[in-house]
Amino acid sequence: MEQEILALFEKILSRKVGFHDELIESDILDSILAVDMVLEVQDVYGSMIPPTEVASVLKTPADLARYVEEHRG
């Protein structure tokens, strides 16, 4: 799962990130890219991320992996 999630981030961000990198606090992931990531996660994993949870779910790739494992559709 770790490598799959990192590959998704690399696809959306056009750069590599670490599994525990803080993406929002470090301004790597902005609101436009967050929307792209939410849509990609929905397409690939069938997991809907509610708007109220986007900031916490996309905080790090590790947080997203945990969310996807718990909410796969």
A tleap script that builds the chain and sets N, CA, C and O, in Angstrom:
source leaprc.protein.ff14SB
mol = sequence {
  NMET GLU GLN GLU ILE LEU ALA LEU PHE GLU
  LYS ILE LEU SER ARG LYS VAL GLY PHE HIE
  ASP GLU LEU ILE GLU SER ASP ILE LEU ASP
  SER ILE LEU ALA VAL ASP MET VAL LEU GLU
  VAL GLN ASP VAL TYR GLY SER MET ILE PRO
  PRO THR GLU VAL ALA SER VAL LEU LYS THR
  PRO ALA ASP LEU ALA ARG TYR VAL GLU GLU
  HIE ARG CGLY
}
set mol.1.N position { 0.821 -1.194 0.000 }
set mol.1.CA position { 0.000 0.000 0.000 }
set mol.1.C position { 0.868 1.261 0.000 }
set mol.1.O position { 0.541 2.248 -0.660 }
set mol.2.N position { 1.962 1.221 0.737 }
set mol.2.CA position { 2.819 2.408 0.833 }
set mol.2.C position { 3.290 2.863 -0.550 }
set mol.2.O position { 3.204 4.046 -0.881 }
set mol.3.N position { 3.780 1.935 -1.341 }
set mol.3.CA position { 4.298 2.302 -2.663 }
set mol.3.C position { 3.188 2.784 -3.593 }
set mol.3.O position { 3.408 3.688 -4.399 }
set mol.4.N position { 1.999 2.190 -3.491 }
set mol.4.CA position { 0.862 2.628 -4.307 }
set mol.4.C position { 0.485 4.070 -3.989 }
set mol.4.O position { 0.267 4.878 -4.891 }
set mol.5.N position { 0.413 4.380 -2.715 }
set mol.5.CA position { 0.044 5.730 -2.282 }
set mol.5.C position { 1.113 6.736 -2.702 }
set mol.5.O position { 0.789 7.821 -3.184 }
set mol.6.N position { 2.384 6.380 -2.522 }
set mol.6.CA position { 3.459 7.284 -2.942 }
set mol.6.C position { 3.420 7.513 -4.452 }
set mol.6.O position { 3.699 8.617 -4.920 }
set mol.7.N position { 3.076 6.481 -5.208 }
set mol.7.CA position { 2.958 6.635 -6.664 }
set mol.7.C position { 1.818 7.581 -7.026 }
set mol.7.O position { 1.944 8.363 -7.967 }
set mol.8.N position { 0.707 7.521 -6.292 }
set mol.8.CA position { -0.405 8.454 -6.538 }
set mol.8.C position { 0.031 9.891 -6.283 }
set mol.8.O position { -0.246 10.785 -7.083 }
set mol.9.N position { 0.714 10.106 -5.163 }
set mol.9.CA position { 1.184 11.455 -4.853 }
set mol.9.C position { 2.171 11.938 -5.911 }
set mol.9.O position { 2.121 13.096 -6.324 }
set mol.10.N position { 3.060 11.061 -6.346 }
set mol.10.CA position { 4.025 11.450 -7.367 }
set mol.10.C position { 3.312 11.830 -8.666 }
set mol.10.O position { 3.706 12.780 -9.342 }
set mol.11.N position { 2.267 11.087 -9.006 }
set mol.11.CA position { 1.496 11.381 -10.218 }
set mol.11.C position { 0.834 12.754 -10.125 }
set mol.11.O position { 0.894 13.537 -11.073 }
set mol.12.N position { 0.210 13.046 -9.000 }
set mol.12.CA position { -0.522 14.306 -8.820 }
set mol.12.C position { 0.433 15.482 -8.630 }
set mol.12.O position { 0.217 16.556 -9.190 }
set mol.13.N position { 1.487 15.277 -7.840 }
set mol.13.CA position { 2.392 16.376 -7.499 }
set mol.13.C position { 3.540 16.564 -8.482 }
set mol.13.O position { 4.217 17.592 -8.464 }
set mol.14.N position { 3.758 15.573 -9.338 }
set mol.14.CA position { 4.904 15.582 -10.268 }
set mol.14.C position { 6.232 15.681 -9.519 }
set mol.14.O position { 7.179 16.312 -9.990 }
set mol.15.N position { 6.286 15.051 -8.356 }
set mol.15.CA position { 7.512 14.985 -7.552 }
set mol.15.C position { 7.376 13.863 -6.544 }
set mol.15.O position { 6.269 13.449 -6.201 }
set mol.16.N position { 8.497 13.381 -6.078 }
set mol.16.CA position { 8.488 12.328 -5.061 }
set mol.16.C position { 8.337 12.962 -3.676 }
set mol.16.O position { 8.835 14.056 -3.411 }
set mol.17.N position { 7.634 12.236 -2.805 }
set mol.17.CA position { 7.495 12.650 -1.408 }
set mol.17.C position { 7.739 11.424 -0.530 }
set mol.17.O position { 7.632 10.285 -0.985 }
set mol.18.N position { 8.065 11.678 0.727 }
set mol.18.CA position { 8.246 10.594 1.690 }
set mol.18.C position { 6.922 10.184 2.293 }
set mol.18.O position { 5.964 10.956 2.292 }
set mol.19.N position { 6.871 8.971 2.807 }
set mol.19.CA position { 5.625 8.421 3.337 }
set mol.19.C position { 5.107 9.218 4.532 }
set mol.19.O position { 3.900 9.258 4.769 }
set mol.20.N position { 5.994 9.844 5.276 }
set mol.20.CA position { 5.579 10.600 6.466 }
set mol.20.C position { 5.777 12.107 6.300 }
set mol.20.O position { 5.749 12.841 7.287 }
set mol.21.N position { 5.976 12.574 5.076 }
set mol.21.CA position { 6.138 14.010 4.826 }
set mol.21.C position { 4.831 14.751 5.111 }
set mol.21.O position { 3.748 14.291 4.748 }
set mol.22.N position { 4.953 15.906 5.769 }
set mol.22.CA position { 3.809 16.779 6.026 }
set mol.22.C position { 3.542 17.586 4.757 }
set mol.22.O position { 4.290 18.514 4.449 }
set mol.23.N position { 2.501 17.249 4.027 }
set mol.23.CA position { 2.289 17.833 2.710 }
set mol.23.C position { 1.561 19.170 2.741 }
set mol.23.O position { 1.875 20.061 1.952 }
set mol.24.N position { 0.616 19.320 3.621 }
set mol.24.CA position { -0.159 20.563 3.676 }
set mol.24.C position { 0.628 21.638 4.424 }
set mol.24.O position { 0.732 22.772 3.956 }
set mol.25.N position { 1.177 21.285 5.577 }
set mol.25.CA position { 1.930 22.266 6.369 }
set mol.25.C position { 3.154 22.788 5.628 }
set mol.25.O position { 3.557 23.934 5.825 }
set mol.26.N position { 3.744 21.960 4.783 }
set mol.26.CA position { 4.933 22.379 4.050 }
set mol.26.C position { 4.590 22.974 2.683 }
set mol.26.O position { 5.484 23.251 1.883 }
set mol.27.N position { 3.307 23.167 2.419 }
set mol.27.CA position { 2.818 23.759 1.166 }
set mol.27.C position { 3.167 22.944 -0.083 }
set mol.27.O position { 3.235 23.493 -1.183 }
set mol.28.N position { 3.384 21.660 0.082 }
set mol.28.CA position { 3.594 20.790 -1.072 }
set mol.28.C position { 2.254 20.511 -1.748 }
set mol.28.O position { 2.171 20.432 -2.974 }
set mol.29.N position { 1.212 20.363 -0.940 }
set mol.29.CA position { -0.121 20.051 -1.446 }
set mol.29.C position { -1.032 21.254 -1.208 }
set mol.29.O position { -1.358 21.577 -0.066 }
set mol.30.N position { -1.445 21.922 -2.303 }
set mol.30.CA position { -2.366 23.053 -2.166 }
set mol.30.C position { -3.796 22.573 -2.406 }
set mol.30.O position { -4.023 21.385 -2.632 }
set mol.31.N position { -4.742 23.480 -2.359 }
set mol.31.CA position { -6.151 23.089 -2.448 }
set mol.31.C position { -6.511 22.486 -3.803 }
set mol.31.O position { -7.321 21.562 -3.864 }
set mol.32.N position { -5.935 22.982 -4.873 }
set mol.32.CA position { -6.216 22.435 -6.208 }
set mol.32.C position { -5.688 21.010 -6.317 }
set mol.32.O position { -6.383 20.119 -6.806 }
set mol.33.N position { -4.466 20.800 -5.863 }
set mol.33.CA position { -3.883 19.459 -5.907 }
set mol.33.C position { -4.608 18.509 -4.955 }
set mol.33.O position { -4.708 17.312 -5.226 }
set mol.34.N position { -5.110 19.040 -3.846 }
set mol.34.CA position { -5.876 18.206 -2.918 }
set mol.34.C position { -7.147 17.690 -3.588 }
set mol.34.O position { -7.509 16.527 -3.413 }
set mol.35.N position { -7.819 18.537 -4.348 }
set mol.35.CA position { -9.013 18.103 -5.084 }
set mol.35.C position { -8.642 17.018 -6.087 }
set mol.35.O position { -9.344 16.015 -6.205 }
set mol.36.N position { -7.548 17.214 -6.804 }
set mol.36.CA position { -7.082 16.196 -7.748 }
set mol.36.C position { -6.815 14.864 -7.040 }
set mol.36.O position { -7.154 13.799 -7.555 }
set mol.37.N position { -6.209 14.940 -5.863 }
set mol.37.CA position { -5.899 13.723 -5.111 }
set mol.37.C position { -7.175 13.034 -4.626 }
set mol.37.O position { -7.287 11.810 -4.694 }
set mol.38.N position { -8.128 13.816 -4.142 }
set mol.38.CA position { -9.405 13.248 -3.690 }
set mol.38.C position { -10.082 12.498 -4.839 }
set mol.38.O position { -10.577 11.386 -4.653 }
set mol.39.N position { -10.101 13.101 -6.010 }
set mol.39.CA position { -10.732 12.456 -7.171 }
set mol.39.C position { -9.972 11.197 -7.587 }
set mol.39.O position { -10.586 10.194 -7.953 }
set mol.40.N position { -8.663 11.243 -7.535 }
set mol.40.CA position { -7.839 10.077 -7.894 }
set mol.40.C position { -8.070 8.926 -6.911 }
set mol.40.O position { -8.196 7.772 -7.320 }
set mol.41.N position { -8.124 9.238 -5.641 }
set mol.41.CA position { -8.374 8.214 -4.612 }
set mol.41.C position { -9.742 7.581 -4.833 }
set mol.41.O position { -9.900 6.367 -4.700 }
set mol.42.N position { -10.719 8.401 -5.167 }
set mol.42.CA position { -12.059 7.882 -5.431 }
set mol.42.C position { -12.045 6.952 -6.647 }
set mol.42.O position { -12.655 5.883 -6.613 }
set mol.43.N position { -11.358 7.349 -7.712 }
set mol.43.CA position { -11.287 6.527 -8.922 }
set mol.43.C position { -10.545 5.218 -8.687 }
set mol.43.O position { -11.002 4.157 -9.112 }
set mol.44.N position { -9.401 5.291 -8.011 }
set mol.44.CA position { -8.540 4.119 -7.864 }
set mol.44.C position { -9.034 3.170 -6.773 }
set mol.44.O position { -9.032 1.954 -6.965 }
set mol.45.N position { -9.455 3.714 -5.635 }
set mol.45.CA position { -9.785 2.882 -4.481 }
set mol.45.C position { -11.267 2.857 -4.127 }
set mol.45.O position { -11.683 2.053 -3.293 }
set mol.46.N position { -12.066 3.712 -4.738 }
set mol.46.CA position { -13.481 3.765 -4.401 }
set mol.46.C position { -13.739 4.379 -3.033 }
set mol.46.O position { -14.814 4.202 -2.461 }
set mol.47.N position { -12.761 5.096 -2.512 }
set mol.47.CA position { -12.882 5.728 -1.191 }
set mol.47.C position { -13.242 7.196 -1.359 }
set mol.47.O position { -12.504 7.960 -1.982 }
set mol.48.N position { -14.369 7.577 -0.805 }
set mol.48.CA position { -14.788 8.985 -0.834 }
set mol.48.C position { -14.228 9.673 0.416 }
set mol.48.O position { -14.431 9.202 1.535 }
set mol.49.N position { -13.531 10.775 0.216 }
set mol.49.CA position { -13.015 11.549 1.340 }
set mol.49.C position { -13.933 12.752 1.525 }
set mol.49.O position { -13.983 13.627 0.661 }
set mol.50.N position { -14.666 12.808 2.650 }
set mol.50.CA position { -15.555 13.946 2.882 }
set mol.50.C position { -14.764 15.258 2.953 }
set mol.50.O position { -13.641 15.280 3.456 }
set mol.51.N position { -15.349 16.344 2.452 }
set mol.51.CA position { -14.647 17.638 2.466 }
set mol.51.C position { -14.129 18.038 3.849 }
set mol.51.O position { -13.077 18.668 3.962 }
set mol.52.N position { -14.859 17.675 4.887 }
set mol.52.CA position { -14.438 18.043 6.244 }
set mol.52.C position { -13.225 17.256 6.725 }
set mol.52.O position { -12.617 17.616 7.733 }
set mol.53.N position { -12.864 16.187 6.019 }
set mol.53.CA position { -11.746 15.342 6.439 }
set mol.53.C position { -10.520 15.446 5.532 }
set mol.53.O position { -9.497 14.821 5.810 }
set mol.54.N position { -10.607 16.219 4.458 }
set mol.54.CA position { -9.519 16.276 3.475 }
set mol.54.C position { -8.194 16.679 4.124 }
set mol.54.O position { -7.175 16.033 3.882 }
set mol.55.N position { -8.188 17.715 4.927 }
set mol.55.CA position { -6.931 18.200 5.521 }
set mol.55.C position { -6.280 17.147 6.407 }
set mol.55.O position { -5.055 17.026 6.408 }
set mol.56.N position { -7.056 16.392 7.153 }
set mol.56.CA position { -6.455 15.379 8.026 }
set mol.56.C position { -6.075 14.121 7.253 }
set mol.56.O position { -5.050 13.506 7.548 }
set mol.57.N position { -6.880 13.729 6.274 }
set mol.57.CA position { -6.598 12.517 5.502 }
set mol.57.C position { -5.387 12.712 4.594 }
set mol.57.O position { -4.598 11.784 4.412 }
set mol.58.N position { -5.233 13.899 4.028 }
set mol.58.CA position { -4.126 14.157 3.109 }
set mol.58.C position { -2.931 14.829 3.787 }
set mol.58.O position { -2.038 15.337 3.109 }
set mol.59.N position { -2.913 14.833 5.111 }
set mol.59.CA position { -1.806 15.463 5.837 }
set mol.59.C position { -0.465 14.831 5.459 }
set mol.59.O position { 0.513 15.538 5.215 }
set mol.60.N position { -0.428 13.508 5.411 }
set mol.60.CA position { 0.764 12.770 4.976 }
set mol.60.C position { 0.310 11.600 4.112 }
set mol.60.O position { -0.846 11.187 4.206 }
set mol.61.N position { 1.182 11.061 3.277 }
set mol.61.CA position { 0.822 9.847 2.541 }
set mol.61.C position { 0.447 8.694 3.479 }
set mol.61.O position { -0.420 7.886 3.147 }
set mol.62.N position { 1.087 8.615 4.633 }
set mol.62.CA position { 0.762 7.568 5.605 }
set mol.62.C position { -0.677 7.708 6.095 }
set mol.62.O position { -1.373 6.706 6.262 }
set mol.63.N position { -1.129 8.943 6.326 }
set mol.63.CA position { -2.516 9.171 6.749 }
set mol.63.C position { -3.490 8.731 5.664 }
set mol.63.O position { -4.528 8.137 5.957 }
set mol.64.N position { -3.157 9.022 4.418 }
set mol.64.CA position { -4.028 8.604 3.317 }
set mol.64.C position { -4.063 7.081 3.211 }
set mol.64.O position { -5.134 6.510 3.003 }
set mol.65.N position { -2.936 6.422 3.345 }
set mol.65.CA position { -2.901 4.954 3.276 }
set mol.65.C position { -3.783 4.344 4.353 }
set mol.65.O position { -4.530 3.402 4.088 }
set mol.66.N position { -3.699 4.873 5.556 }
set mol.66.CA position { -4.521 4.379 6.661 }
set mol.66.C position { -6.004 4.573 6.347 }
set mol.66.O position { -6.815 3.679 6.585 }
set mol.67.N position { -6.355 5.741 5.812 }
set mol.67.CA position { -7.750 6.029 5.475 }
set mol.67.C position { -8.259 5.077 4.385 }
set mol.67.O position { -9.356 4.530 4.500 }
set mol.68.N position { -7.475 4.886 3.347 }
set mol.68.CA position { -7.884 4.017 2.250 }
set mol.68.C position { -8.085 2.588 2.735 }
set mol.68.O position { -9.051 1.932 2.346 }
set mol.69.N position { -7.187 2.104 3.575 }
set mol.69.CA position { -7.341 0.738 4.113 }
set mol.69.C position { -8.619 0.587 4.908 }
set mol.69.O position { -9.245 -0.473 4.883 }
set mol.70.N position { -9.018 1.641 5.619 }
set mol.70.CA position { -10.234 1.593 6.442 }
set mol.70.C position { -11.508 1.833 5.639 }
set mol.70.O position { -12.584 1.427 6.078 }
set mol.71.N position { -11.421 2.485 4.470 }
set mol.71.CA position { -12.624 2.915 3.740 }
set mol.71.C position { -12.682 2.452 2.284 }
set mol.71.O position { -13.389 3.055 1.477 }
set mol.72.N position { -11.969 1.419 1.946 }
set mol.72.CA position { -12.014 0.946 0.545 }
set mol.72.C position { -13.423 0.603 0.159 }
set mol.72.O position { -14.169 -0.015 0.918 }
set mol.73.N position { -13.785 1.030 -1.078 }
set mol.73.CA position { -15.160 0.814 -1.541 }
set mol.73.C position { -15.329 -0.415 -2.360 }
set mol.73.O position { -16.437 -0.709 -2.809 }
savepdb mol mol.pdb
quit
